[in-house]
Amino acid sequence: MIDSPNTFDVVVIGGGSAGLSAALMLGRTRRSVAVVDSGRPRNAPADGVHGFLTSEGMSPAELLKIGRTEVESYGGTIIPGTVTDAAHHNDPRYRFRTTLQDGSILRSRRLLLTTGLTDQLPNIPGLREHWGRDVIHCPFCHGWEVRDRAIGILATSPMALHQALLFRQWSSRITLFLNNTVEPGETEWEQFAARGITVVDGAVTNLQNDDGGRLAGVELADGRTVPIEALTVAPRFVANTGIFTGLGLVPVQHPMGVGEHFEVDEMGATKVDGVWAAGNVANLMLQVLPSAASGSTAAVAINNSLMAEELEADLTAYRARVNTIEERVS
């Protein structure tokens, strides 16, 4: 039950696939839920969402539009805006306060954080302009779209050695640019030779475009130019956690060393009572479909937490009534 227009059972901060999936599930459990979203999804530059059953190739914008409509059909509230602070609130029922950039305040019994992450790219001219189209990072998300092309792998960490071998599944024309970052060992050199992967040393300094603005090549510090049609780069994943310090949440290093995230249990619960996290803010490696699944999982746990709280309150009230009746009878 909503006590006022700005109070909810659950406030979801972030309206990507994880946040909307959670809100959909919570709406179906008859919970009052608000989703606050800034409208800047991580995958906005991509032409389509891939690997998402029934939504293959759908534009990210269209996927979110449909998701918002579905959430609203179950009574959920979509609030366009940016959250500037989330903190505990000294109300025994509505324990959390979420402040928006416009000064409005939402109160809620539970919080779900689904703010995602930001891709931190190397400082090479042209990378950002091509990001999500000719410059990619995930073969399972975009490998099919660049299949059989000349694909470059820009080394930013030792993971690039694995990326080169992985992308070989999509094309026989793979070039690994060491970028003064990694040095393959004897085993890797043998693997690259066996798979026909070209290895280029030296720092990458720029990207070249063709007349149509598509990626055409990589420039090296020594003046060489290597033609390519797509470039793979592993960014550093920066989970969007900064506004949650007031909750007492501290991000931790991801086990793979690719960035920081919020540590959660198998149901998405953080170490702060009443606060859950889902999607990339809790698991940096999730694609769109598993992000959505993590939101649904967290929603089930949140509903069960609220149910347990309500049950305890009802039991307390019931026992008080019974005691009162027994006292009158005696």
N, C-alpha and C positions, 0 to 999 in steps of 0.2 A: 504493500500500500504506500502511495506517495503522500507525504505530509504537506509538501509545498512544491511548486514548480521546479525548484532547484535541489530537491532531495531525491535520491534514488537508492535502490538496493545496491546497484553496482554502477560505478563509473569506469568506462573503458577509455584509456588514454592512447589514442592511435587507431586509425580506421582503415588499416590494410586488411589483408586476408585473415590474419589471426584475430584482430579486433572485431571485425564484422562477423566472422564465424562464431566467436564467443557471444556476441550480442544477439545473434540469431538464436542460438541455443538457449540463452537466458530469457529471451522473449517468449520462447516456446514453453519455458517452465513458469511463465506468468510472473517473472521478476521485472521490476522497473529498472531499465538500463538506459544509460546515456553513453554515446560514443562521441568523444571529442577528437576531431581530425583537422589537421592543418592543410590538407589537400596537396601534399608534396610527397607522393609515394616514391620509394627508392627505384622502382622499376619503370617509372614514367618514360624514360628515353627508349625503352624497348618497343619493338613493333607489335609484339604479342606475348601472351603468357603460354608457356609450353609445359607439357607433362601434367597438365591439370585435366583429369578425365571429365568429359562433357564440355569443357571450355577451351579446348586446344586451339591456340592461335588467336584467341580473343584479345583485344587490346586491353592493357591494364586499366585504362579509364573506364571502359565498358564493364569490365569485371566488377570494379568498385561501384559503379552506378547501379548495377543489378543487385549487388550485395546490400547497398543502402536501402533500396526499395524493399528487399526481403526483410531486413531488420525492422523497418517502419511498419510493415504489414503485421507484425506481431507486437506492435505498441512501443517499439524501441524509439529513442530520440537521437537523431543525428545533429550534432552541434558543430558547425564549422568554426574553427578557431585554433589558437595556439595556447597550450598550457604553459604557464610560467612557473608554477609551483604546485607541489602536492605534499601535503603534510598531515600529521595526526590532528584530530579535532577533539576538543574536550566535551564531547557529547556521548553518553553511554550507548546511544543507538547509532547515530551517524558519526562514526569514528574518524572519518577522513574528510579533508577539505581540499578541493581542487580549484586553483585560481587560474583564470584565463587572462589573456593579454588585455582584453577590454575591461578588466576589473571585476567581471562577474565571478561568482563563487558557487560551486556545486558541492553538496555534501552527500556522502554515501556511506553505506555500511561496509562495503568492500571495494577494493581497487584492483583493476587488472591493467597491467602495463604492457602495451603492444606497440611501442614507439619505433621498433625496427632498428636499423643501423644506417650509417653513412659510409659509402665507399671512398676511401682515401687513396687517390691515385698518385703515382709518381709524378714529379714535376717535369713532364716532358710536353712541349707544345703539341697540341693537336689531340692528345689523348681524351680529354674531357669532351671535345666536340664530337668525337666518334663513339663515345661510350654508349653501350647498349645496342649498337648496330654493327659497325666494323671492328670495334674494339670491345672484346667480351672477356668473361672470365670463367664461365661454367659451360663445359661441353654438353652437359645434360639439358641445359636451358637453351643453348644456341648452337650446339655443334651441327645439328641437322641443317640449319640455315646457311652455314659456311662450308658444307661438305664439298669435297673435291676442289676447293680453292687452295691457293697458296697461303698457308696459315703460318704466321710468325708467333713464337712464344717469347715474350719479354720477361727475362728473369728478374724477379724482385726478391726472391728467397730460394732456398733449396727446393721448395715445392715445385719450381719450374721444371726440374728434371722429370718429375712424375707427370706434370702437365703435358710435356712434349710427347711422352710415350702414350698418354691417354688420348690426346687429340689425333694421334696417328690412326685411330679407328675411323675417323671421319675424312681423312685425306692422306694421300701418299706424298703430298708436297708440304712437309713440315720443316721449318727453320727455327732453331733455338738460338736466341740472341743472349749470350752470357751476360752482357751489360755490366761487366766488371763486378758482378755480384756473386756468382757461384763458379765452381770449378768441378766438372764431372770427375768421378773416380774411374778406375779401370773398368769396373763393371758397367757403369753408365756409358762409357765410350763404346764398349762392345755392344751394348743394347742399341745404341743409336745407329751404329754401323749395320747391325742386323736388320733394323727397321727402316733403313734408308733415310734417317733424319739428319739434315744438314746442321752443323754447329758453327756459329759465327761469333768471334770474340770482339771485344771493344765495346765502348759505351754507346748507347743509343741516344741521340740528341734531338731528333725531330722526326715528324711524319710527313710524308708526301701525299698529295691528293691528285686524282685525275681531273680532267676538265669538268666532270660532273660532280665533283666534290667528294667522291668516294675515295677510300684509302687505297693508295697505289704503291707505297714503299716506305722503307725505314732508312733514315740517314744516320750514319755513324760518325763519331768524333773525328775519325781519320779521313773523312771525306767520301767514303764508300756509300753507295746506295744499293739496297737489296729490295727488289720488287716483292711485294706481298699484297694480298687482297683482304686479309683479316689479321688481326693481332690479338693475342690472348695475353692478359696481364692480371696477376693476382693482386688486388688492392689490399690495403690493410682495412679490416672491418672495424669500424668504430661504432659500437652500440650507443644509441641515443639515451644515455642514462643521467645526464647532468642535472636535470631538474628534480631528481628524486633523492638528493642528498638529505633533504629534510625528513625523509621517512626512515633514515638510518640504513639505507641500502648502499652497499659498496660493491662495485663491479670487480670481478676477478678475471685473471688471465684464462683464455680458452686453452684447453689441453693441447691443441695443435699450434699454439703460438701465433694465431692469426689476428688476435685482438682481445678486447675485454667484453664481458657479458655479465648478466645477472645469473647467479647460480640458483637453480630451482630443483624441486624434486620431480618425480615422474608425473605428477599431476599439475605441475606449474607453480606450486607454492614457493614463495621466497622465504627467507629466514625471518621476515617481519610478519607477524600475525595479521591476517586479514588482507595481505597483499599478494597477488599472483602476477606472474609474467609469462608471456607466450610469444611465439614468433622469433624473429631474429634478435630481439633484445635479450632473449634467454638462450638462444642457440644460433650462433653466427652462421652455421652451415645450412640452415633450412632453406629449401626452395618454397615456392608459393603454396603448393598443395600440402606439404607437411606443416607449413606455418598455419594454414587454415585448420588442420587437424589438431595442432597444439592449442589453438584457441578454443576449439570445441571441448577438448579434454579439460582445460582449465575451467571452462564454464560449468561443467558437470561438478567439479570439485567445489567451486564457489557456491553453487546452488545447494550442495549437500552441507556445506558449512553453515549457510543461512538457515537451512532446515533444522540443523542440530541446535542452533541458537534459539530458534522459535520454539522448538520442542521443549527446551529447558525452561524458557519463560512460561510456557503454558503449563508445564508440570509444576512449577513453583506456584503459579496462581491457583491451579487446581488443588494442590495440597493445602494451600492457605484456606480455600473455601471449605474443604473437608474438615480441617481442624476447627474452623469456626462453627460448623454445624455440630461436630462432636462435642464441642464445649457447651453449646446451647442445650444439647440433649442431656448432657451430664449435669 
